[in-house]
Amino acid sequence: MVYMLIGMSLIILSLGIRTMKFRKFMKNITKVCHLYDWKHVDENGDLLLEIIEDNYWLTSKWSAYNFMYLKGPNPWRIFFSFKKLKLENFYEQSVIQTVKQKVVKK
């Protein structure tokens, strides 16, 4: 009985830690998407009217939200993966390079 309680406690603790790390990971992706989209609009001023519409990322193929969230890996798959929460483990290298070109300070 005691071993079962210890085992359940460890499982719950592991899931709690994974949940906190996952939330931070997804929040960081959201920040990167936001930066990418606004830098893309800065470079292409004609997209300003498009980005101020509600849910623009659903139809805008240029939006990082579109290709990182909608066309990216399933969040459940990321959460329950045994891989470390790093972009390289879930996204293609071409997507990472596309985002890095705009977001990373030079």
N, C-alpha and C positions, 0 to 999 in steps of 0.2 A: 504494500500500500504506500509506504514512504517513497519507494523508488518510482512509483507511478506519479506521485505528486511532484517529485524532483524532475522527472522527465517532462511532465506537462508544463512545469514552470519554465524549464529551459526552452521548450518549443515556443511558449508564449513570449518569453523574453526575446528570442531570436526574431520572431515575427514583428515584435514592437520595434526593435532596432532597425530591421529591414524597412518597416513602414516609414520611420523617420528619415532614413537615408534616401528612400524612394521619393518622398515628398520634396526633399531638398534638391535631388537630381532633376525632378520634373519642373520645379520652380526655376532652376538655373536654365533649363532648356527654354522655358517661357521667356525669360529675360533675354536670352540670345536671339530668339525669334523676334521679339519686339525691336531690339537693336538692329537686326538685319533688315527688317521691313522698313524701318524709318530711314536707314542709310540708303536703301534701295530707292526709296521715294526721293530722298535728297538728290540722288544722281539722276533720277528720271522724274522731273517735276510734273509731268503729265499724269502721273499716278496718284497725285494728291487727292483728287476727287474720289478716286476709287478706294483709297485707304480709309477715308472718313465715313464710308458707308458701314452699316452694321453687318457683321459677319462677312466682311470682304474676303477673308482667307478661304472661304468655302469655294469660291470660283476663281480666285487669283492664283494662277500657277506659279507666279514669281514669289509669292509669300512663303516665308520660312515656316509659318504655321501650317501651310498646306502640305509642303513636302516633308516636314519633320513630324507632324502630328497625324494628319489625315492619311498620308501615304507612307508613313513611317511604321515602326514596329508597334504592335499592340501593347498598351500599358500593362495588361495582365501578364503578358509574356515576359515583359521586362521585370516586373515585380517578382514573379515566381522563378526566374532564371537563377542559376547558381553563379552566374558571372558577376564580376564587379560592376558597379554602376558607373560606367565610363562610356562616353560617346562611341569610342572605337569598338566596343563590344556589341553595339546594337545598330549602328548606322554604317552605311557604305562609306568608304574613304572619299568618294567623289562628293557626297553630301557634306561631309565634314570640311573638306577643302573649300567648297563653295561658300559655306558660312564663315569660315576663318578669314577668307579674303576680305570680307566686309566688316566683320566684327572685331577682329584682333587689331589692336593699335599698332601702328607701324613706327 
